[in-house]
Amino acid sequence: MTLLAAAVAGRGLVAPGEPVFSADDEALLRGGAAFETLRVYGGRPFLLDRHLERLRASAEALALPTPDGAAALVSLLLGAAPPEHVLRIYRTERVLLATASALPVGLEEMRARGLTLQIVETSASSLLHGVKSTSYAEAFAARRLVDADDALLVSGDVVRECATANIWWRRGDALYTPAPGPGVLPGVTRAFLLELEPAVEGTFRPGDLLSADEAFTSSSIREVMPVVAVNGTAVGDGRPGPAAARLQALLRLRSAE
């Protein structure tokens, strides 16, 4: 991640390399921080209000101070950042921070070829249901284990999500995606896509995905990303599908409004 700009509540803009967390902050000691990640298009943070709402809920669940002032901090940061970037907002025990970083390279090339996934058996915690915290150690460990673009997290033979994205698939004209719950974060982009096109939400097995006509993931940074194979087996015809292309085009259209 290439940090481009940073702003801290009570301090304003700070140099990207300047320290902002103290060594005894719970965020460092125990991963006890809430955060949000979203894309900025043409200087406009996409779905910012929804991300701030989830940030407040996550902070409350983690017994952290409310992220009051986050919107003002974002406005300050936008003036110092390029028009296209990744915006992150963190609420720790002591610090409210917003950062701007460069977009990951190669996203459009990845979208053109599609992702490969590999299943990783994992746990599904119920205590942090709906909370977006910085405790991503298990998900990132799963991603490092696989010989694929991303890990598909499965617990008890139930499909949950990918390491940092929700999973979807299409069979015929119907879309399917795991319902939010233990092990499935209610993604902001996921909810936005459901407003564009309805889907069946429920509990599904890996076989439901493997027998689909196409699959894709959704996240704020990668947006709608086609999936072409799981565990080395092609999904559908093994190429990016029409539903992913349609939803990606609609998302980009709405982001420009």
N, C-alpha and C positions, 0 to 999 in steps of 0.2 A: 504494500500500500504506500503510495507516494503522497505524503501529506502536503497540501498546498496552502492551507490557512487554518487558524484555530482561534476560537473566542471562548473566554471563560467568564462566567457570571461574576461580577464584582471587579473584574480586571480588564475587561474588554478584549480587543485583539491582542494576541501574543504571538511571538515568533513560533513557527511550526516546530522548531527543535527545543523550545523552552519547556522545562518540567512543569506539569500542572497537578500531579497527584503526589500526596505525601506518602511516605513509606508505610505508614500505619493506617492508610485508608482501607476500609473493608473490601473495596473493589480489588485491591491487590492481594490482601490477605486471604480472602475466601471467595473471590469472584462475585461478590455481592453488589452488583451494579445493574441498573436497567439501561437499555439503550434502544435506539431506533436507527435504521439505515434506509435511506431513500435516494432517489435520483433527482437531480436538478436539470431541467430542460430549459434552455434559453433564459437562465436566471430565475426560473420559477420552480420551487420545490413541489413535486407532484404528490398530491394527497397528504399534504403536511398536516392538516387538521386531524386526520384519522391517525396518523403516526403519533401526534402529540397526545391524543386521547389514550392510545394504547400505552404510551410512555407513562402517563399518569397512573393508569391502572397497574402497570408493572411495578412502579415505585411504591405504590400502596401495598401491593402483595409482598414486596421485599422489605417493608417497614423502613423505606428510605424517605427523606424529605421530598415534598412535592416539587416537581420540576417547574415551578413558577418562574416566569421570565424566559422560558425556552424559546418562545416565538420571537421575542426581542433579540435574543442572542443570535438566532438564525438570520434575522434581518441584517444585523451587524456583519455577520460572516459573509453573506451574499455579496456585500459591497467589496469584499477583498478577494473573492474567488472567481474563477472563470465561469462562463455561463453554463457549461456542461461539466458536472462533477458528481461525485458521491458525497452526500451529506449524512453525517452521523451525529447523533445527539446522545450524550451520556449523562445519567444521574447517578452519582455515587453518594456515599455517606456524607462527603464533604464538598463535592465539586459538581457543578453543572457546566458541561462542556459541549461545544459544537465544533465539528471539524469538517473541512472540505478536502477531499482527496481525489486523485485522478481515477477515471474509469478504468476497469480492467482492460487489458489489451486483448484483441482477438475475439470479442463477443460476437461480431457479425459473422466471422468465419465459422465459429462454433455453431451459430444458429443455422448456417447454410448446410453444414454436415450433420448436425444433430448430436445429442449426448449419448454416451454409453453409460449404463448404470450397473452396479454390482450389489447384490443383496448382502446386508450385514445384519446379523441378529443382535438386537440391542434391548435395553429396558425401556419402559414407558412410565415415567414418573407422573403421578397425579397431583403432587403437592404444588408444582409450578405450572399447572394447566393454564394456558393463556398468557403466561408471563414471558416476555422477551428479556432474558438476562444475558450477561456476558459469560455465563457458565456453559460454554460450547465445547468443552474438552472432549466429551464422548463423541459428539458429532464429527469433530475434526479428526479424532483418532480413527473413526470409521472411514473417513475419506482417505486417510493415509494408508489404510489397510488394503484398499481395493486397487485392482489393475484396470481402472475404468475412469471416466471423467468425474463421476460422483458416486456416492454411496446411497443406496436405497435402504432406509432403516425399517426393519421388520421386527416385531416383537410378538411372540406367541402365535406365529403364522398369520399375523395381521399386518397389512401394509400401513405404515405411519406417514413418513415424509422422507425427503432427501436431507442431506446434511444442513443445507441452508435454504431449502425451497420446498414448496408444496408440490405434490405429484397429482397428475390428472391423466385420464385416458379416454378414448372415444371408441365406442362400439356401435357401428351403424351411425345413426344420427344423434345418439345420446352420449352426453359427457358424464364422467364419473370422477369423484374425488373423495378421499377419506374425510369423514366428518371431524371437526375440531374436538379435541379431547386429550386424554393422556397420550403424550408422544406426538401430537399433531397441533402445531401452532396455528391459530387462526390468522393467517397472513393477511396483511392489508391488501396486497395485490390480488390474492385469492378472492377476497370479498368483492373487490372491484370487478374482477372477471365474472363473478356470479351475477352481478348486476347487468353485465353485458349479455350474458347467455346462461340460462339455467343449467344445473347439473344435478345428478343424483349423488347425494351425500350419504355415506354409510360406512359400514365395516366391511373390508374387502380382503381377500386372500391374494397372495402373489399370482396365482393362476388367473385371476380376473384381469390383472394387468398384462400378463404374458399372452393372453388370448385376444387382446384388444386390436383394433384396426390402426390405432396410432396412440402415442403418448407424448406428454410434454410436462415441463415443470413451470412453476410461476414464482417469481421473487422480484423484489423492488429493483435490483441492479441488473440481473440477467433478463428480466421481464419474462416473456413467454419463450421458453427454450425447448425445441423438439427433442424427444428421446427416440432413438432408433434401435437400441438393443438393451436387453437386461440379461445379465449373466451370460453374455455371448450369444444369446438367442435374439433374432430380429423381432422387433415389434411391428406388426403389420407387414408392409413390404420392405421394411428396413430403411425407409427414407422419411424425412420430415413431412408431416401430414397437413391437410388443408385446415383443420380446426386450429392448430397452432398458428398457422400463417394468418388466418382470419382474426384471431384474438390479438395477435401481436400488432396487426395493422390498426385495429380498433383502439388498442391501448395507446399507440403512438399518436393517433388522431386526437384522442381525448387529452393527451398530455400537451398538445399544442394549442388547446383552447384557452 
